Amino acid sequence: MAYTAPRTTSPPSGRRHPLVATAMVLPLAALLVVAFGGWEAVVTQASSVGVMLGR
């Protein structure tokens, strides 16, 4: 049987600050808005999901 190294577990690093999480997400969100047609597409999709949910 092949030797496998034992796995090491790292201690939990705690929660990420909300501003750090926002700074990580904003570039990707901006890229997706540009790639998929801007705010109009976002609004259209959100309204169609709202209609499907019965709101």
Phi and psi in degrees as GROMACS dihedral restraints (atoms count N, CA, C in turn):
[ dihedral_restraints ]
;  ai    aj    ak    al  type     phi  dphi    fc
    3     4     5     6     1   -73.6    20    10
    4     5     6     7     1   146.5    20    10
    6     7     8     9     1   -79.0    20    10
    7     8     9    10     1   131.1    20    10
    9    10    11    12     1  -119.1    20    10
   10    11    12    13     1   136.2    20    10
   12    13    14    15     1   -69.4    20    10
   13    14    15    16     1   144.4    20    10
   15    16    17    18     1   -66.8    20    10
   16    17    18    19     1   145.3    20    10
   18    19    20    21     1   -80.0    20    10
   19    20    21    22     1   139.6    20    10
   21    22    23    24     1  -105.4    20    10
   22    23    24    25     1   140.6    20    10
   24    25    26    27     1  -105.3    20    10
   25    26    27    28     1   131.6    20    10
   27    28    29    30     1   -91.0    20    10
   28    29    30    31     1   146.2    20    10
   30    31    32    33     1   -66.8    20    10
   31    32    33    34     1   148.8    20    10
   33    34    35    36     1   -61.2    20    10
   34    35    36    37     1   136.3    20    10
   36    37    38    39     1   -88.7    20    10
   37    38    39    40     1     0.2    20    10
   39    40    41    42     1    90.5    20    10
   40    41    42    43     1  -172.0    20    10
   42    43    44    45     1   -91.1    20    10
   43    44    45    46     1   150.2    20    10
   45    46    47    48     1   -85.1    20    10
   46    47    48    49     1   141.6    20    10
   48    49    50    51     1   -64.3    20    10
   49    50    51    52     1   140.3    20    10
   51    52    53    54     1   -57.8    20    10
   52    53    54    55     1   -34.7    20    10
   54    55    56    57     1   -68.8    20    10
   55    56    57    58     1   -34.6    20    10
   57    58    59    60     1   -67.8    20    10
   58    59    60    61     1   -43.0    20    10
   60    61    62    63     1   -62.5    20    10
   61    62    63    64     1   -40.6    20    10
   63    64    65    66     1   -65.0    20    10
   64    65    66    67     1   -42.6    20    10
   66    67    68    69     1   -64.7    20    10
   67    68    69    70     1   -28.5    20    10
   69    70    71    72     1   -76.4    20    10
   70    71    72    73     1   -33.5    20    10
   72    73    74    75     1   -86.1    20    10
   73    74    75    76     1   -32.5    20    10
   75    76    77    78     1   -58.3    20    10
   76    77    78    79     1   -43.5    20    10
   78    79    80    81     1   -60.6    20    10
   79    80    81    82     1   -41.1    20    10
   81    82    83    84     1   -66.7    20    10
   82    83    84    85     1   -40.8    20    10
   84    85    86    87     1   -63.1    20    10
   85    86    87    88     1   -41.7    20    10
   87    88    89    90     1   -63.7    20    10
   88    89    90    91     1   -40.9    20    10
   90    91    92    93     1   -62.7    20    10
   91    92    93    94     1   -42.1    20    10
   93    94    95    96     1   -66.9    20    10
   94    95    96    97     1   -37.1    20    10
   96    97    98    99     1   -63.4    20    10
   97    98    99   100     1   -43.2    20    10
   99   100   101   102     1   -67.9    20    10
  100   101   102   103     1   -42.2    20    10
  102   103   104   105     1   -68.7    20    10
  103   104   105   106     1   -31.8    20    10
  105   106   107   108     1  -109.5    20    10
  106   107   108   109     1    21.3    20    10
  108   109   110   111     1    98.6    20    10
  109   110   111   112     1    13.7    20    10
  111   112   113   114     1    85.7    20    10
  112   113   114   115     1  -168.4    20    10
  114   115   116   117     1   -66.7    20    10
  115   116   117   118     1   -29.0    20    10
  117   118   119   120     1   -60.5    20    10
  118   119   120   121     1   -41.9    20    10
  120   121   122   123     1   -65.6    20    10
  121   122   123   124     1   -38.7    20    10
  123   124   125   126     1   -63.8    20    10
  124   125   126   127     1   -44.6    20    10
  126   127   128   129     1   -64.9    20    10
  127   128   129   130     1   -42.1    20    10
  129   130   131   132     1   -61.7    20    10
  130   131   132   133     1   -45.4    20    10
  132   133   134   135     1   -66.1    20    10
  133   134   135   136     1   -41.0    20    10
  135   136   137   138     1   -64.3    20    10
  136   137   138   139     1   -40.0    20    10
  138   139   140   141     1   -69.2    20    10
  139   140   141   142     1   -36.6    20    10
  141   142   143   144     1   -68.3    20    10
  142   143   144   145     1   -36.1    20    10
  144   145   146   147     1   -66.2    20    10
  145   146   147   148     1   -39.7    20    10
  147   148   149   150     1   -61.6    20    10
  148   149   150   151     1   -39.2    20    10
  150   151   152   153     1   -66.1    20    10
  151   152   153   154     1   -41.9    20    10
  153   154   155   156     1   -63.3    20    10
  154   155   156   157     1   -33.2    20    10
  156   157   158   159     1   -82.5    20    10
  157   158   159   160     1    -6.6    20    10
  159   160   161   162     1    86.0    20    10
  160   161   162   163     1    30.2    20    10
